[in-house]
Amino acid sequence: MIKLKIGYLAPVFLLLSLVLFVGCPDDGIKPPDGNNIRPIGPPLYEISFCDPDRAIGTIDISGDSLGYFDLTGAGGEFGDASFAPLYAPSTTRTRILAGMLETVDGLYTVRIIEAPNNDQESFEIKEFTQSGTPGMMTWSGGGSRVFYISETLTEYSMYRESVDLSDSDLIAVLEKANYRVRPGLMSVAGFEEVVISVYDIPNNYNMLMTYEVADGLQETQPISGLSPQFSNDGNKIACILDGESSNNETSVLIMNSQLSPIDTVDFGHIATGAKALVWSPDDNKIALYAGMPGNDTKLIMIQGGAATEIPIDRTIVVPEEEEWFWAVPSWNPESNRLALMVENGNDALMSVAVTDLTGQLTILKNDLHLGADCRPDWKK
């Protein structure tokens, strides 16, 4: 175990504003220039998803109501969400965290969509000062802060910012000459501890790295794990163990918060190849996809030290290439259903769907085009 002291660096300047356009599909309405609050639009329904036609969509659990957000600015549309929107946990306001690809300069930005008065009738968008890295962002445990990684040609910088943009901390800087941050969703325990997977270039090995923001401590363990995730209570960390060859992962490693192994659960008897996982809200279960994208991907649940398949009678849609590292289904708050994307017949379109733990599938929305990351997220 290695412990290093990492001090805070100076806060970055804040507060940029965007124009937000919100409306039902094809309503053709845009807000005045400079107006970042739109008093017209649908509620933020239970499940959010990426749809390249309209950037971000939300849908109610019956599948009858659908709403979209178009994000626009002075230079025109900024493009599609580059990775799926994430609902904030444990907050009195409805907020969605999203990463967007700007079509003008090709930068990824980290943004929040918010219902300011929780009335779900008006919406505001906020943009953080630093550009982001696809997938490398998350909410704090209470939903009042956002953690994300910004990448340049020479370094990775990890930031923590408050949702009102009034406070920002640069937690740590990793020089690319020494480290490569491996893809995967970031994970935070409460407000203070972050875990990521990195490759130590000088020593030629992969490791897990945690940061305790309050005292600036860093801990590392030489564990070659993908997409490490804290349990919701912050007491455990789970990750996919690297396979001996590419796309040959067959097990999940469960550790305590100090990165000491507790259990290893094998899922190779169901399928091989997995890049990411997600804890259920009650911390009793873990869900993941296994198998290569587009090749009979399996939905797997880990509970009580064993892995079982949740059989789905449609082809599961997951993103390919690097986006595969944050492709996971989304648990409902009761930990008994999962939201996911499935193929819609043979026409290359997809559907938002919900399954129970037996594989009973309900289709919520059809005729969606596949995005870079179509992972849905259930409102917390």
MOWOUR-V94779 format. One record per helix or strand of 2 or more residues. SS is the DSSP state (helix for helix, strand for strand). FROM is the first residue (numbers start at 1). TO is the last residue. If there is no record, write none. Layout:
BEGIN
SS/FROM/TO
SS/FROM/TO
END
This chain:
BEGIN
strand/2/5
strand/16/17
strand/19/23
strand/37/38
strand/47/51
strand/55/59
strand/66/73
strand/76/77
strand/81/87
strand/94/101
strand/108/115
strand/123/132
strand/137/139
strand/145/151
strand/155/162
strand/168/175
strand/179/181
strand/187/189
strand/193/200
strand/205/212
strand/217/221
strand/225/230
strand/236/241
strand/251/256
strand/261/266
strand/277/279
strand/285/290
strand/298/303
strand/306/309
helix/321/326
strand/330/331
strand/337/343
strand/350/356
strand/361/368
strand/377/378
END
